[in-house]
Amino acid sequence: MTKKRVFISFDYDHDETLKTFFVGQSRHSDSPFELADWSIKEHLSGDWKKKAAARIGRVDVVAVICGKNTHTATGVSAEVEIVREVGKPYFLLKGYKDAVCTKPTSAAATDTMYNWTWDNLKILIEGGR
């Protein structure tokens, strides 16, 4: 099985734990994906967008993990814009089962936020959306 390369975009200020969970799932023996360089930690200045575009350009799909404050995460919003510019598929994943999670401001109104289950994640990674 060829694993899909995934870039994860998430809110560093509020959702570091969600990234850790996602990394853990990538290590499952039946995981259909491996992680590439994930979300940019650097200050949003200089050539960070160019670096992000290069990283995103090398993956198969982008997972945007949405938490309670994702709508305020300017870096996540910028990454979603870059994803669309480079033409990579992406999906929004609801980070917290029992909380109101928000989309990045750059997400399309038609973007669905999917529940984060192992079965859903495998389907989304393979393009089922």
PLY file of the C-alpha trace (Angstrom):
ply
format ascii 1.0
element vertex 129
property float x
property float y
property float z
element edge 128
property int vertex1
property int vertex2
end_header
0.00 0.00 0.00
1.33 3.43 -0.95
0.69 5.85 1.85
-0.65 9.34 1.15
1.55 12.22 2.26
-0.42 14.61 4.48
0.25 18.18 5.58
-1.60 19.16 8.75
-2.76 22.69 9.36
-3.86 23.56 12.89
-3.95 26.37 15.42
-0.61 26.28 17.28
-1.88 28.55 20.03
-4.81 26.34 21.01
-4.69 22.92 19.38
-1.20 21.44 19.77
-2.76 18.39 21.46
-4.89 17.71 18.38
-1.75 17.64 16.25
-0.25 15.10 18.66
-3.34 12.89 18.28
-3.10 13.12 14.48
0.58 12.18 14.59
-0.34 9.18 16.73
-2.91 8.02 14.20
-0.33 8.25 11.42
1.68 5.62 13.30
-1.08 2.99 13.34
-0.10 -0.16 11.48
-3.12 0.22 9.17
-2.68 3.96 8.61
-3.10 4.95 4.95
-1.02 8.10 5.44
2.26 9.51 6.60
2.95 13.03 7.69
4.95 15.52 5.73
6.15 18.80 7.23
3.19 20.21 9.05
1.90 23.67 9.77
4.40 26.54 9.77
5.40 27.79 13.24
7.32 30.82 12.07
6.08 34.36 12.44
3.92 35.33 9.46
6.54 37.46 7.73
9.28 37.14 5.18
9.07 34.22 2.79
7.04 31.90 5.03
4.26 31.67 2.41
6.78 30.50 -0.18
8.06 27.87 2.26
4.52 26.76 3.04
3.64 26.52 -0.65
6.71 24.36 -1.27
5.81 22.01 1.59
2.17 21.82 0.58
3.17 21.22 -3.03
4.92 17.98 -2.00
1.92 16.35 -0.32
-1.11 14.48 -1.59
-3.70 16.05 0.70
-4.02 18.65 3.47
-5.89 18.01 6.72
-7.13 21.17 8.42
-7.82 20.40 12.07
-10.50 22.75 13.36
-10.74 23.68 17.01
-12.73 26.17 19.02
-10.62 29.14 17.91
-9.59 28.22 14.38
-11.51 31.20 13.01
-8.94 33.44 14.76
-5.86 31.51 13.58
-4.45 33.68 10.79
-1.78 31.11 9.93
-4.35 28.37 9.34
-6.41 30.70 7.18
-3.34 31.63 5.14
-2.40 27.96 4.72
-5.87 27.15 3.39
-5.48 29.96 0.84
-2.12 28.52 -0.20
-3.62 25.02 -0.50
-6.19 26.34 -2.95
-3.55 28.33 -4.86
-1.37 25.26 -5.39
-4.41 23.12 -6.19
-4.12 20.47 -3.49
-7.17 18.73 -2.06
-7.99 19.46 1.56
-10.59 18.66 4.15
-11.70 20.14 7.47
-11.66 17.87 10.50
-13.64 18.64 13.65
-11.03 18.51 16.41
-13.31 18.24 19.42
-16.27 15.90 19.50
-18.30 17.79 22.12
-17.40 21.39 21.31
-18.30 23.98 18.73
-15.38 24.00 16.32
-14.87 26.78 13.82
-13.61 26.89 10.25
-10.67 29.03 9.20
-11.89 32.34 7.78
-10.55 31.44 4.34
-12.53 28.18 4.16
-15.24 28.12 1.54
-18.81 28.34 2.79
-19.39 24.98 1.12
-16.51 23.25 2.93
-17.83 20.50 5.17
-16.31 19.95 8.59
-16.11 16.20 9.10
-16.27 14.36 12.42
-12.89 13.01 13.44
-13.17 9.26 13.64
-10.59 6.74 12.52
-12.92 5.42 9.81
-13.76 8.94 8.56
-10.11 9.94 8.55
-9.12 6.97 6.40
-11.93 7.75 3.94
-11.02 11.45 3.80
-7.33 10.71 3.24
-8.27 8.49 0.29
-10.37 11.29 -1.25
-13.86 10.38 -0.07
-15.57 13.70 0.50
0 1
1 2
2 3
3 4
4 5
5 6
6 7
7 8
8 9
9 10
10 11
11 12
12 13
13 14
14 15
15 16
16 17
17 18
18 19
19 20
20 21
21 22
22 23
23 24
24 25
25 26
26 27
27 28
28 29
29 30
30 31
31 32
32 33
33 34
34 35
35 36
36 37
37 38
38 39
39 40
40 41
41 42
42 43
43 44
44 45
45 46
46 47
47 48
48 49
49 50
50 51
51 52
52 53
53 54
54 55
55 56
56 57
57 58
58 59
59 60
60 61
61 62
62 63
63 64
64 65
65 66
66 67
67 68
68 69
69 70
70 71
71 72
72 73
73 74
74 75
75 76
76 77
77 78
78 79
79 80
80 81
81 82
82 83
83 84
84 85
85 86
86 87
87 88
88 89
89 90
90 91
91 92
92 93
93 94
94 95
95 96
96 97
97 98
98 99
99 100
100 101
101 102
102 103
103 104
104 105
105 106
106 107
107 108
108 109
109 110
110 111
111 112
112 113
113 114
114 115
115 116
116 117
117 118
118 119
119 120
120 121
121 122
122 123
123 124
124 125
125 126
126 127
127 128
